[in-house]
Amino acid sequence: MVEMNESEALLLGIILGDGCVYRYGKHQYKIQVSGHSIDDEVFLLKVVKPLFKRIFDKDVKIYKRKSSKTTDLVLYSKEAFEAVNRRFGIQKINEKGIFIADTFLNERRIMKGIIAGFFATDGSVVITDNNGTIYPRVEFQNISYKILKQIQDFLLKLGLRGGLYRMDRKHGIVYRLQYNGKTNLLKFKNGIGFINPKHELKFDKYTKMVV
């Protein structure tokens, strides 16, 4: 049994989705989570910031990059860095190679938390109008095929059936894990849930549209 609590599982997923863990030089240690300065502001300040405080009992630094409309939450701490390495099994994240450690894959409670955190940063709820029919879609996008395949395998156990696709973009290859339709949306909502308020708002918008 892996000893990881729900808060740690969420933070691990968030870091895997849009974070980085760096050690540079002899005495510089950094954990960073980034998001859109408008769309993700509530999530970063009301969810991620308190997670860092709860887990490490330390406050993050907040930096806003106006040129890219990005907000960075940064924790400079050797203690936190070593804790992440020890508890999460990661030191430095290279997006092309990110994946969920094998030790977590069979831990249902932990996997749900990791996926919830990952979706909060690298996922979206999409609503389309197909000739008058309102159609929802849950999707992940990432350049790591491996982590999306791990997530797909786990979500299949929850009854979600979706496709994993390769997309060739100008800046490189991106993979999309996609779940279409109301049934998949409700199963994801009930089985994993939304911790980023923007996804909850999109879900609420869909339910109001189909009532």
WOCOR-V825410 format. One record per backbone hydrogen bond with DSSP energy under -0.5 kcal/mol. CO is the residue of the C=O (numbers start at 0). NH is the residue of the N-H. Records with the same first field share a line. If there is no record, write none. Layout:
CO->NH + NH
//
This chain:
1->3
4->8
5->9
6->10
7->11
8->12
9->13
10->14
11->15
12->16
13->17
14->18
17->33
19->31
21->29
23->27
26->28
27->23
28->76
29->21
30->74
31->19
32->72
34->70
35->39
37->40
39->43
40->44
41->45
42->46 + 47
43->48
46->50
47->51
48->52
49->53
50->54
51->55 + 56 + 57
52->56
60->62 + 73
62->64 + 71
63->65
64->67 + 68 + 69
68->36
69->64
70->34
71->62 + 73
72->32
73->60 + 75
74->30 + 76
76->80
77->81
78->82
79->83
80->84
81->85
82->86
83->87 + 88 + 89
84->88
91->93
92->94
93->96
94->97
97->146
100->103 + 104
101->104
103->106
105->107
106->110
107->111
108->112
109->113
110->114
111->115
112->116
113->117
114->118
115->119
116->120
117->120 + 121
118->122
121->140
123->125 + 138
125->136
127->129 + 134
128->130
129->132
131->133
132->129 + 134
134->127
135->180
136->125
137->178
138->123
139->176
141->174
142->144
143->147
144->148
145->149
146->150
147->151
148->152
149->153
150->154
151->155
152->156
153->156 + 157
154->157 + 159
155->158
159->161
162->164 + 177
164->175
166->168 + 173
168->171
171->168
173->166
174->141
175->164 + 177
176->139
177->162
178->137
179->183
180->184
181->185
182->186
183->187
184->188
185->189
186->190
187->191 + 192
194->196
195->198 + 199
196->200
197->201
198->202
199->203
200->204
201->205
202->206
203->207
204->208
205->209
206->210
//
